[in-house]
Amino acid sequence: METFRHLGELAVGEILRRVFFTKFADTIGISVGVASLVCDAFSGPSGLQQLASRRLMKSGFIRTVVVTSRRDLRNFRT
């Protein structure tokens, strides 16, 4: 009788441990995925801006490139 109780405790403990480990692994995976999407969203526009600036500078026609929002453009003076 004692061995069945001991085996039951081991089985329940193992099931609970695996459930918590799975939840922990899912949480870590989701966190890494969200962090990579956020980094990609912030690095994309600046990379495109640098690429456009380099190409315009190589053409020789434009020496200064100003990137601003529409709201800031209204008050922009050279």
mmCIF file as gemmi writes it, N, C-alpha and C atoms, coordinates in Angstrom:
data_model
loop_
_atom_site.group_PDB
_atom_site.id
_atom_site.type_symbol
_atom_site.label_atom_id
_atom_site.label_alt_id
_atom_site.label_comp_id
_atom_site.label_asym_id
_atom_site.label_entity_id
_atom_site.label_seq_id
_atom_site.pdbx_PDB_ins_code
_atom_site.Cartn_x
_atom_site.Cartn_y
_atom_site.Cartn_z
_atom_site.occupancy
_atom_site.B_iso_or_equiv
_atom_site.pdbx_formal_charge
_atom_site.auth_seq_id
_atom_site.auth_asym_id
_atom_site.pdbx_PDB_model_num
ATOM 1 N N . MET Axp A 1 ? 0.822 -1.184 0 1 0 ? 1 A 1
ATOM 2 C CA . MET Axp A 1 ? 0 0 0 1 0 ? 1 A 1
ATOM 3 C C . MET Axp A 1 ? 0.872 1.256 0 1 0 ? 1 A 1
ATOM 4 N N . GLU Axp A 2 ? 1.955 1.204 0.733 1 0 ? 2 A 1
ATOM 5 C CA . GLU Axp A 2 ? 2.862 2.351 0.808 1 0 ? 2 A 1
ATOM 6 C C . GLU Axp A 2 ? 3.507 2.638 -0.544 1 0 ? 2 A 1
ATOM 7 N N . THR Axp A 3 ? 3.838 1.612 -1.305 1 0 ? 3 A 1
ATOM 8 C CA . THR Axp A 3 ? 4.484 1.816 -2.607 1 0 ? 3 A 1
ATOM 9 C C . THR Axp A 3 ? 3.518 2.461 -3.604 1 0 ? 3 A 1
ATOM 10 N N . PHE Axp A 4 ? 2.224 2.102 -3.547 1 0 ? 4 A 1
ATOM 11 C CA . PHE Axp A 4 ? 1.25 2.713 -4.459 1 0 ? 4 A 1
ATOM 12 C C . PHE Axp A 4 ? 1.097 4.201 -4.153 1 0 ? 4 A 1
ATOM 13 N N . ARG Axp A 5 ? 1.075 4.538 -2.881 1 0 ? 5 A 1
ATOM 14 C CA . ARG Axp A 5 ? 0.964 5.935 -2.495 1 0 ? 5 A 1
ATOM 15 C C . ARG Axp A 5 ? 2.205 6.703 -2.945 1 0 ? 5 A 1
ATOM 16 N N . HIS Axp A 6 ? 3.352 6.11 -2.76 1 0 ? 6 A 1
ATOM 17 C CA . HIS Axp A 6 ? 4.599 6.733 -3.173 1 0 ? 6 A 1
ATOM 18 C C . HIS Axp A 6 ? 4.633 6.916 -4.701 1 0 ? 6 A 1
ATOM 19 N N . LEU Axp A 7 ? 4.22 5.895 -5.448 1 0 ? 7 A 1
ATOM 20 C CA . LEU Axp A 7 ? 4.17 6.003 -6.9 1 0 ? 7 A 1
ATOM 21 C C . LEU Axp A 7 ? 3.172 7.071 -7.351 1 0 ? 7 A 1
ATOM 22 N N . GLY Axp A 8 ? 2.046 7.15 -6.664 1 0 ? 8 A 1
ATOM 23 C CA . GLY Axp A 8 ? 1.049 8.181 -6.983 1 0 ? 8 A 1
ATOM 24 C C . GLY Axp A 8 ? 1.596 9.577 -6.763 1 0 ? 8 A 1
ATOM 25 N N . GLU Axp A 9 ? 2.298 9.77 -5.643 1 0 ? 9 A 1
ATOM 26 C CA . GLU Axp A 9 ? 2.898 11.074 -5.375 1 0 ? 9 A 1
ATOM 27 C C . GLU Axp A 9 ? 3.944 11.43 -6.417 1 0 ? 9 A 1
ATOM 28 N N . LEU Axp A 10 ? 4.752 10.462 -6.799 1 0 ? 10 A 1
ATOM 29 C CA . LEU Axp A 10 ? 5.748 10.702 -7.839 1 0 ? 10 A 1
ATOM 30 C C . LEU Axp A 10 ? 5.094 11.061 -9.17 1 0 ? 10 A 1
ATOM 31 N N . ALA Axp A 11 ? 4.037 10.355 -9.526 1 0 ? 11 A 1
ATOM 32 C CA . ALA Axp A 11 ? 3.348 10.603 -10.801 1 0 ? 11 A 1
ATOM 33 C C . ALA Axp A 11 ? 2.727 11.992 -10.825 1 0 ? 11 A 1
ATOM 34 N N . VAL Axp A 12 ? 2.044 12.356 -9.751 1 0 ? 12 A 1
ATOM 35 C CA . VAL Axp A 12 ? 1.407 13.68 -9.685 1 0 ? 12 A 1
ATOM 36 C C . VAL Axp A 12 ? 2.467 14.773 -9.708 1 0 ? 12 A 1
ATOM 37 N N . GLY Axp A 13 ? 3.547 14.583 -8.963 1 0 ? 13 A 1
ATOM 38 C CA . GLY Axp A 13 ? 4.63 15.569 -8.95 1 0 ? 13 A 1
ATOM 39 C C . GLY Axp A 13 ? 5.256 15.735 -10.327 1 0 ? 13 A 1
ATOM 40 N N . GLU Axp A 14 ? 5.44 14.64 -11.031 1 0 ? 14 A 1
ATOM 41 C CA . GLU Axp A 14 ? 6.031 14.694 -12.373 1 0 ? 14 A 1
ATOM 42 C C . GLU Axp A 14 ? 5.106 15.395 -13.364 1 0 ? 14 A 1
ATOM 43 N N . ILE Axp A 15 ? 3.825 15.112 -13.271 1 0 ? 15 A 1
ATOM 44 C CA . ILE Axp A 15 ? 2.849 15.77 -14.151 1 0 ? 15 A 1
ATOM 45 C C . ILE Axp A 15 ? 2.834 17.272 -13.892 1 0 ? 15 A 1
ATOM 46 N N . LEU Axp A 16 ? 2.798 17.667 -12.632 1 0 ? 16 A 1
ATOM 47 C CA . LEU Axp A 16 ? 2.789 19.095 -12.313 1 0 ? 16 A 1
ATOM 48 C C . LEU Axp A 16 ? 4.075 19.781 -12.765 1 0 ? 16 A 1
ATOM 49 N N . ARG Axp A 17 ? 5.189 19.105 -12.589 1 0 ? 17 A 1
ATOM 50 C CA . ARG Axp A 17 ? 6.467 19.688 -12.995 1 0 ? 17 A 1
ATOM 51 C C . ARG Axp A 17 ? 6.505 19.896 -14.507 1 0 ? 17 A 1
ATOM 52 N N . ARG Axp A 18 ? 6.012 18.936 -15.26 1 0 ? 18 A 1
ATOM 53 C CA . ARG Axp A 18 ? 6.005 19.07 -16.719 1 0 ? 18 A 1
ATOM 54 C C . ARG Axp A 18 ? 5.042 20.165 -17.181 1 0 ? 18 A 1
ATOM 55 N N . VAL Axp A 19 ? 3.913 20.289 -16.515 1 0 ? 19 A 1
ATOM 56 C CA . VAL Axp A 19 ? 2.962 21.341 -16.874 1 0 ? 19 A 1
ATOM 57 C C . VAL Axp A 19 ? 3.593 22.711 -16.651 1 0 ? 19 A 1
ATOM 58 N N . PHE Axp A 20 ? 4.234 22.908 -15.5 1 0 ? 20 A 1
ATOM 59 C CA . PHE Axp A 20 ? 4.864 24.191 -15.217 1 0 ? 20 A 1
ATOM 60 C C . PHE Axp A 20 ? 6.029 24.466 -16.161 1 0 ? 20 A 1
ATOM 61 N N . PHE Axp A 21 ? 6.8 23.433 -16.498 1 0 ? 21 A 1
ATOM 62 C CA . PHE Axp A 21 ? 7.911 23.614 -17.427 1 0 ? 21 A 1
ATOM 63 C C . PHE Axp A 21 ? 7.396 24.004 -18.807 1 0 ? 21 A 1
ATOM 64 N N . THR Axp A 22 ? 6.319 23.379 -19.247 1 0 ? 22 A 1
ATOM 65 C CA . THR Axp A 22 ? 5.746 23.702 -20.555 1 0 ? 22 A 1
ATOM 66 C C . THR Axp A 22 ? 5.238 25.137 -20.576 1 0 ? 22 A 1
ATOM 67 N N . LYS Axp A 23 ? 4.557 25.555 -19.534 1 0 ? 23 A 1
ATOM 68 C CA . LYS Axp A 23 ? 4.074 26.936 -19.457 1 0 ? 23 A 1
ATOM 69 C C . LYS Axp A 23 ? 5.245 27.916 -19.451 1 0 ? 23 A 1
ATOM 70 N N . PHE Axp A 24 ? 6.301 27.588 -18.725 1 0 ? 24 A 1
ATOM 71 C CA . PHE Axp A 24 ? 7.488 28.445 -18.658 1 0 ? 24 A 1
ATOM 72 C C . PHE Axp A 24 ? 8.141 28.543 -20.038 1 0 ? 24 A 1
ATOM 73 N N . ALA Axp A 25 ? 8.283 27.419 -20.715 1 0 ? 25 A 1
ATOM 74 C CA . ALA Axp A 25 ? 8.9 27.413 -22.044 1 0 ? 25 A 1
ATOM 75 C C . ALA Axp A 25 ? 8.042 28.206 -23.034 1 0 ? 25 A 1
ATOM 76 N N . ASP Axp A 26 ? 6.733 28.075 -22.97 1 0 ? 26 A 1
ATOM 77 C CA . ASP Axp A 26 ? 5.847 28.856 -23.834 1 0 ? 26 A 1
ATOM 78 C C . ASP Axp A 26 ? 5.994 30.344 -23.567 1 0 ? 26 A 1
ATOM 79 N N . THR Axp A 27 ? 6.051 30.718 -22.309 1 0 ? 27 A 1
ATOM 80 C CA . THR Axp A 27 ? 6.193 32.126 -21.943 1 0 ? 27 A 1
ATOM 81 C C . THR Axp A 27 ? 7.505 32.7 -22.467 1 0 ? 27 A 1
ATOM 82 N N . ILE Axp A 28 ? 8.581 31.963 -22.32 1 0 ? 28 A 1
ATOM 83 C CA . ILE Axp A 28 ? 9.885 32.422 -22.819 1 0 ? 28 A 1
ATOM 84 C C . ILE Axp A 28 ? 9.844 32.545 -24.344 1 0 ? 28 A 1
ATOM 85 N N . GLY Axp A 29 ? 9.26 31.578 -25.026 1 0 ? 29 A 1
ATOM 86 C CA . GLY Axp A 29 ? 9.179 31.617 -26.485 1 0 ? 29 A 1
ATOM 87 C C . GLY Axp A 29 ? 8.371 32.792 -26.988 1 0 ? 29 A 1
ATOM 88 N N . ILE Axp A 30 ? 7.253 33.062 -26.34 1 0 ? 30 A 1
ATOM 89 C CA . ILE Axp A 30 ? 6.413 34.195 -26.737 1 0 ? 30 A 1
ATOM 90 C C . ILE Axp A 30 ? 7.149 35.505 -26.473 1 0 ? 30 A 1
ATOM 91 N N . SER Axp A 31 ? 7.847 35.6 -25.357 1 0 ? 31 A 1
ATOM 92 C CA . SER Axp A 31 ? 8.598 36.824 -25.03 1 0 ? 31 A 1
ATOM 93 C C . SER Axp A 31 ? 9.69 37.089 -26.056 1 0 ? 31 A 1
ATOM 94 N N . VAL Axp A 32 ? 10.41 36.061 -26.451 1 0 ? 32 A 1
ATOM 95 C CA . VAL Axp A 32 ? 11.469 36.226 -27.444 1 0 ? 32 A 1
ATOM 96 C C . VAL Axp A 32 ? 10.865 36.633 -28.792 1 0 ? 32 A 1
ATOM 97 N N . GLY Axp A 33 ? 9.744 36.031 -29.16 1 0 ? 33 A 1
ATOM 98 C CA . GLY Axp A 33 ? 9.088 36.387 -30.419 1 0 ? 33 A 1
ATOM 99 C C . GLY Axp A 33 ? 8.614 37.826 -30.447 1 0 ? 33 A 1
ATOM 100 N N . VAL Axp A 34 ? 7.988 38.267 -29.378 1 0 ? 34 A 1
ATOM 101 C CA . VAL Axp A 34 ? 7.511 39.652 -29.306 1 0 ? 34 A 1
ATOM 102 C C . VAL Axp A 34 ? 8.69 40.618 -29.327 1 0 ? 34 A 1
ATOM 103 N N . ALA Axp A 35 ? 9.748 40.301 -28.598 1 0 ? 35 A 1
ATOM 104 C CA . ALA Axp A 35 ? 10.925 41.178 -28.578 1 0 ? 35 A 1
ATOM 105 C C . ALA Axp A 35 ? 11.549 41.293 -29.97 1 0 ? 35 A 1
ATOM 106 N N . SER Axp A 36 ? 11.596 40.196 -30.713 1 0 ? 36 A 1
ATOM 107 C CA . SER Axp A 36 ? 12.173 40.268 -32.052 1 0 ? 36 A 1
ATOM 108 C C . SER Axp A 36 ? 11.299 41.089 -32.988 1 0 ? 36 A 1
ATOM 109 N N . LEU Axp A 37 ? 9.98 40.995 -32.853 1 0 ? 37 A 1
ATOM 110 C CA . LEU Axp A 37 ? 9.085 41.812 -33.678 1 0 ? 37 A 1
ATOM 111 C C . LEU Axp A 37 ? 9.227 43.296 -33.349 1 0 ? 37 A 1
ATOM 112 N N . VAL Axp A 38 ? 9.364 43.617 -32.077 1 0 ? 38 A 1
ATOM 113 C CA . VAL Axp A 38 ? 9.531 45.02 -31.675 1 0 ? 38 A 1
ATOM 114 C C . VAL Axp A 38 ? 10.845 45.565 -32.223 1 0 ? 38 A 1
ATOM 115 N N . CYS Axp A 39 ? 11.922 44.804 -32.109 1 0 ? 39 A 1
ATOM 116 C CA . CYS Axp A 39 ? 13.219 45.251 -32.638 1 0 ? 39 A 1
ATOM 117 C C . CYS Axp A 39 ? 13.152 45.433 -34.146 1 0 ? 39 A 1
ATOM 118 N N . ASP Axp A 40 ? 12.479 44.533 -34.824 1 0 ? 40 A 1
ATOM 119 C CA . ASP Axp A 40 ? 12.345 44.638 -36.271 1 0 ? 40 A 1
ATOM 120 C C . ASP Axp A 40 ? 11.538 45.872 -36.652 1 0 ? 40 A 1
ATOM 121 N N . ALA Axp A 41 ? 10.503 46.174 -35.91 1 0 ? 41 A 1
ATOM 122 C CA . ALA Axp A 41 ? 9.662 47.333 -36.212 1 0 ? 41 A 1
ATOM 123 C C . ALA Axp A 41 ? 10.423 48.636 -36.021 1 0 ? 41 A 1
ATOM 124 N N . PHE Axp A 42 ? 11.313 48.696 -35.02 1 0 ? 42 A 1
ATOM 125 C CA . PHE Axp A 42 ? 12.058 49.922 -34.775 1 0 ? 42 A 1
ATOM 126 C C . PHE Axp A 42 ? 13.269 50.069 -35.678 1 0 ? 42 A 1
ATOM 127 N N . SER Axp A 43 ? 13.86 48.973 -36.107 1 0 ? 43 A 1
ATOM 128 C CA . SER Axp A 43 ? 15.068 49.075 -36.923 1 0 ? 43 A 1
ATOM 129 C C . SER Axp A 43 ? 14.752 49.226 -38.403 1 0 ? 43 A 1
ATOM 130 N N . GLY Axp A 44 ? 13.576 48.825 -38.849 1 0 ? 44 A 1
ATOM 131 C CA . GLY Axp A 44 ? 13.229 48.896 -40.265 1 0 ? 44 A 1
ATOM 132 C C . GLY Axp A 44 ? 13.224 50.291 -40.838 1 0 ? 44 A 1
ATOM 133 N N . PRO Axp A 45 ? 12.485 51.23 -40.269 1 0 ? 45 A 1
ATOM 134 C CA . PRO Axp A 45 ? 12.432 52.574 -40.848 1 0 ? 45 A 1
ATOM 135 C C . PRO Axp A 45 ? 13.785 53.284 -40.885 1 0 ? 45 A 1
ATOM 136 N N . SER Axp A 46 ? 14.598 53.131 -39.859 1 0 ? 46 A 1
ATOM 137 C CA . SER Axp A 46 ? 15.897 53.808 -39.868 1 0 ? 46 A 1
ATOM 138 C C . SER Axp A 46 ? 16.815 53.21 -40.928 1 0 ? 46 A 1
ATOM 139 N N . GLY Axp A 47 ? 16.731 51.92 -41.149 1 0 ? 47 A 1
ATOM 140 C CA . GLY Axp A 47 ? 17.531 51.291 -42.201 1 0 ? 47 A 1
ATOM 141 C C . GLY Axp A 47 ? 17.121 51.774 -43.579 1 0 ? 47 A 1
ATOM 142 N N . LEU Axp A 48 ? 15.814 51.926 -43.796 1 0 ? 48 A 1
ATOM 143 C CA . LEU Axp A 48 ? 15.335 52.443 -45.075 1 0 ? 48 A 1
ATOM 144 C C . LEU Axp A 48 ? 15.752 53.891 -45.269 1 0 ? 48 A 1
ATOM 145 N N . GLN Axp A 49 ? 15.731 54.66 -44.204 1 0 ? 49 A 1
ATOM 146 C CA . GLN Axp A 49 ? 16.145 56.062 -44.276 1 0 ? 49 A 1
ATOM 147 C C . GLN Axp A 49 ? 17.621 56.152 -44.658 1 0 ? 49 A 1
ATOM 148 N N . GLN Axp A 50 ? 18.462 55.324 -44.069 1 0 ? 50 A 1
ATOM 149 C CA . GLN Axp A 50 ? 19.884 55.345 -44.384 1 0 ? 50 A 1
ATOM 150 C C . GLN Axp A 50 ? 20.137 54.936 -45.829 1 0 ? 50 A 1
ATOM 151 N N . LEU Axp A 51 ? 19.412 53.913 -46.298 1 0 ? 51 A 1
ATOM 152 C CA . LEU Axp A 51 ? 19.567 53.46 -47.673 1 0 ? 51 A 1
ATOM 153 C C . LEU Axp A 51 ? 19.181 54.562 -48.653 1 0 ? 51 A 1
ATOM 154 N N . ALA Axp A 52 ? 18.049 55.217 -48.417 1 0 ? 52 A 1
ATOM 155 C CA . ALA Axp A 52 ? 17.608 56.301 -49.295 1 0 ? 52 A 1
ATOM 156 C C . ALA Axp A 52 ? 18.599 57.458 -49.257 1 0 ? 52 A 1
ATOM 157 N N . SER Axp A 53 ? 19.09 57.806 -48.087 1 0 ? 53 A 1
ATOM 158 C CA . SER Axp A 53 ? 20.056 58.906 -47.97 1 0 ? 53 A 1
ATOM 159 C C . SER Axp A 53 ? 21.335 58.602 -48.734 1 0 ? 53 A 1
ATOM 160 N N . ARG Axp A 54 ? 21.839 57.381 -48.621 1 0 ? 54 A 1
ATOM 161 C CA . ARG Axp A 54 ? 23.059 57.005 -49.335 1 0 ? 54 A 1
ATOM 162 C C . ARG Axp A 54 ? 22.882 57.098 -50.841 1 0 ? 54 A 1
ATOM 163 N N . ARG Axp A 55 ? 21.737 56.596 -51.317 1 0 ? 55 A 1
ATOM 164 C CA . ARG Axp A 55 ? 21.505 56.638 -52.769 1 0 ? 55 A 1
ATOM 165 C C . ARG Axp A 55 ? 21.356 58.062 -53.278 1 0 ? 55 A 1
ATOM 166 N N . LEU Axp A 56 ? 20.685 58.906 -52.515 1 0 ? 56 A 1
ATOM 167 C CA . LEU Axp A 56 ? 20.532 60.3 -52.935 1 0 ? 56 A 1
ATOM 168 C C . LEU Axp A 56 ? 21.867 61.036 -52.903 1 0 ? 56 A 1
ATOM 169 N N . MET Axp A 57 ? 22.69 60.745 -51.919 1 0 ? 57 A 1
ATOM 170 C CA . MET Axp A 57 ? 23.995 61.4 -51.83 1 0 ? 57 A 1
ATOM 171 C C . MET Axp A 57 ? 24.899 60.974 -52.987 1 0 ? 57 A 1
ATOM 172 N N . LYS Axp A 58 ? 24.831 59.707 -53.386 1 0 ? 58 A 1
ATOM 173 C CA . LYS Axp A 58 ? 25.656 59.216 -54.492 1 0 ? 58 A 1
ATOM 174 C C . LYS Axp A 58 ? 25.257 59.863 -55.813 1 0 ? 58 A 1
ATOM 175 N N . SER Axp A 59 ? 23.992 60.228 -55.956 1 0 ? 59 A 1
ATOM 176 C CA . SER Axp A 59 ? 23.546 60.823 -57.212 1 0 ? 59 A 1
ATOM 177 C C . SER Axp A 59 ? 24.182 62.195 -57.439 1 0 ? 59 A 1
ATOM 178 N N . GLY Axp A 60 ? 24.531 62.907 -56.365 1 0 ? 60 A 1
ATOM 179 C CA . GLY Axp A 60 ? 25.182 64.191 -56.484 1 0 ? 60 A 1
ATOM 180 C C . GLY Axp A 60 ? 24.235 65.364 -56.636 1 0 ? 60 A 1
ATOM 181 N N . PHE Axp A 61 ? 22.977 65.116 -56.825 1 0 ? 61 A 1
ATOM 182 C CA . PHE Axp A 61 ? 22.007 66.195 -57.009 1 0 ? 61 A 1
ATOM 183 C C . PHE Axp A 61 ? 21.551 66.792 -55.686 1 0 ? 61 A 1
ATOM 184 N N . ILE Axp A 62 ? 21.509 65.99 -54.659 1 0 ? 62 A 1
ATOM 185 C CA . ILE Axp A 62 ? 20.985 66.432 -53.368 1 0 ? 62 A 1
ATOM 186 C C . ILE Axp A 62 ? 22.089 66.307 -52.329 1 0 ? 62 A 1
ATOM 187 N N . ARG Axp A 63 ? 22.313 67.361 -51.575 1 0 ? 63 A 1
ATOM 188 C CA . ARG Axp A 63 ? 23.355 67.333 -50.558 1 0 ? 63 A 1
ATOM 189 C C . ARG Axp A 63 ? 22.798 67.163 -49.155 1 0 ? 63 A 1
ATOM 190 N N . THR Axp A 64 ? 21.544 67.558 -48.941 1 0 ? 64 A 1
ATOM 191 C CA . THR Axp A 64 ? 20.945 67.472 -47.615 1 0 ? 64 A 1
ATOM 192 C C . THR Axp A 64 ? 19.603 66.766 -47.727 1 0 ? 64 A 1
ATOM 193 N N . VAL Axp A 65 ? 19.369 65.833 -46.817 1 0 ? 65 A 1
ATOM 194 C CA . VAL Axp A 65 ? 18.095 65.124 -46.769 1 0 ? 65 A 1
ATOM 195 C C . VAL Axp A 65 ? 17.512 65.353 -45.375 1 0 ? 65 A 1
ATOM 196 N N . VAL Axp A 66 ? 16.303 65.884 -45.321 1 0 ? 66 A 1
ATOM 197 C CA . VAL Axp A 66 ? 15.622 66.117 -44.049 1 0 ? 66 A 1
ATOM 198 C C . VAL Axp A 66 ? 14.415 65.211 -43.999 1 0 ? 66 A 1
ATOM 199 N N . VAL Axp A 67 ? 14.338 64.393 -42.957 1 0 ? 67 A 1
ATOM 200 C CA . VAL Axp A 67 ? 13.2 63.499 -42.768 1 0 ? 67 A 1
ATOM 201 C C . VAL Axp A 67 ? 12.429 63.999 -41.56 1 0 ? 67 A 1
ATOM 202 N N . THR Axp A 68 ? 11.155 64.302 -41.755 1 0 ? 68 A 1
ATOM 203 C CA . THR Axp A 68 ? 10.34 64.847 -40.681 1 0 ? 68 A 1
ATOM 204 C C . THR Axp A 68 ? 8.895 64.405 -40.868 1 0 ? 68 A 1
ATOM 205 N N . SER Axp A 69 ? 8.101 64.613 -39.843 1 0 ? 69 A 1
ATOM 206 C CA . SER Axp A 69 ? 6.684 64.286 -39.962 1 0 ? 69 A 1
ATOM 207 C C . SER Axp A 69 ? 5.961 65.455 -40.625 1 0 ? 69 A 1
ATOM 208 N N . ARG Axp A 70 ? 4.74 65.243 -41.059 1 0 ? 70 A 1
ATOM 209 C CA . ARG Axp A 70 ? 3.963 66.309 -41.689 1 0 ? 70 A 1
ATOM 210 C C . ARG Axp A 70 ? 3.741 67.47 -40.73 1 0 ? 70 A 1
ATOM 211 N N . ARG Axp A 71 ? 3.524 67.156 -39.487 1 0 ? 71 A 1
ATOM 212 C CA . ARG Axp A 71 ? 3.285 68.195 -38.489 1 0 ? 71 A 1
ATOM 213 C C . ARG Axp A 71 ? 4.519 69.092 -38.342 1 0 ? 71 A 1
ATOM 214 N N . ASP Axp A 72 ? 5.719 68.49 -38.302 1 0 ? 72 A 1
ATOM 215 C CA . ASP Axp A 72 ? 6.948 69.264 -38.161 1 0 ? 72 A 1
ATOM 216 C C . ASP Axp A 72 ? 7.311 69.988 -39.448 1 0 ? 72 A 1
ATOM 217 N N . LEU Axp A 73 ? 6.869 69.503 -40.584 1 0 ? 73 A 1
ATOM 218 C CA . LEU Axp A 73 ? 7.194 70.111 -41.864 1 0 ? 73 A 1
ATOM 219 C C . LEU Axp A 73 ? 6.581 71.495 -42.004 1 0 ? 73 A 1
ATOM 220 N N . ARG Axp A 74 ? 5.452 71.722 -41.373 1 0 ? 74 A 1
ATOM 221 C CA . ARG Axp A 74 ? 4.787 73.023 -41.444 1 0 ? 74 A 1
ATOM 222 C C . ARG Axp A 74 ? 5.656 74.126 -40.849 1 0 ? 74 A 1
ATOM 223 N N . ASN Axp A 75 ? 6.442 73.815 -39.838 1 0 ? 75 A 1
ATOM 224 C CA . ASN Axp A 75 ? 7.282 74.806 -39.166 1 0 ? 75 A 1
ATOM 225 C C . ASN Axp A 75 ? 8.736 74.752 -39.612 1 0 ? 75 A 1
ATOM 226 N N . PHE Axp A 76 ? 9.026 73.993 -40.655 1 0 ? 76 A 1
ATOM 227 C CA . PHE Axp A 76 ? 10.406 73.795 -41.088 1 0 ? 76 A 1
ATOM 228 C C . PHE Axp A 76 ? 10.875 74.984 -41.921 1 0 ? 76 A 1
ATOM 229 N N . ARG Axp A 77 ? 12.065 75.483 -41.588 1 0 ? 77 A 1
ATOM 230 C CA . ARG Axp A 77 ? 12.689 76.563 -42.364 1 0 ? 77 A 1
ATOM 231 C C . ARG Axp A 77 ? 14.14 76.183 -42.588 1 0 ? 77 A 1
ATOM 232 N N . THR Axp A 78 ? 14.658 76.465 -43.79 1 0 ? 78 A 1
ATOM 233 C CA . THR Axp A 78 ? 16.06 76.126 -44.093 1 0 ? 78 A 1
ATOM 234 C C . THR Axp A 78 ? 16.959 77.277 -43.774 1 0 ? 78 A 1
